[in-house]
């Protein structure tokens, strides 16, 4: 499983027995037309019974399959993954969330915002590596600024998804 603390999430789902789980956050794009800020529906990590309703919402910029990776993917890896049919993004956690929700019979939706393009690397500082050159610091500041803006956009899109509410109907 990709989720580092899946036992904790499993415990939360078991204890609270939610009516639905919205798995949200950020993902790396593997398609050339996707840009940071695009809101994606993860078809393979969402309950099949909810997908038809979710696809009709005008909230998502794209939908498709997410590939769960063990570590942040670099551009060559994202390009290789993107060459496969219908894969739109990579992330670290969605497979684990989906497995737990499926096991517990909890409906779930994966809705993630693109943080980085298919040809873009996450700055090394955010990967626990020190700066190798001055440019690394500027790259990190620029990326952090983008992420601050994107977290507000993600919150707005999640609110719109919840407000639409069509996926709550039985």
C-alpha positions, 0 to 999 in steps of 0.5 A: 500500500502507498499510504504510510499510515493506512492502519490509522485511516482504517481505524478511523473508518471503522470507528466512525463508519462514514457514509462516504469518504472523499479522498482529496489532495494533490496528484502529479499529471501524466497527460500533456494537456493537464495543468496545475490547478486542474481538478481530477476524478480518479475513476479507479479509486472511486466507488463504481456506483458513484461514477456515473453521477460524478461524471455528470457534474461540471466540477471536474476538468478531467477524469481517468485512472490514477496510478499509485506510486511509491515515491514522488514521480519524476518526469521520465516516470510520469511520461512512461506511465502516461503512455498507458491508456486512460491514466491521467495522474499519479499519487501516493495514497489513493490505492490504499484509501480505496482498498480500505473503503472497499473492505469496509463497504464505504462509498468513496470518491477520489478527487485530486488537484494537479500540483505538477505537470507531466514534464515537471519535477517537484523541487528537491527541497520538498523531497527531503534533499538539501539544495544543490545549487542556488536555483533549488531555493528559488524553485522551492519558493516558486513551487511553495507559492503555487501550492499556497494558491492551489490549496485554496482552489482545491478547497473551493472545488471540494466545496462545490463537489459537496454542494452539488451533492448528487453523489450522496443520493441513493 
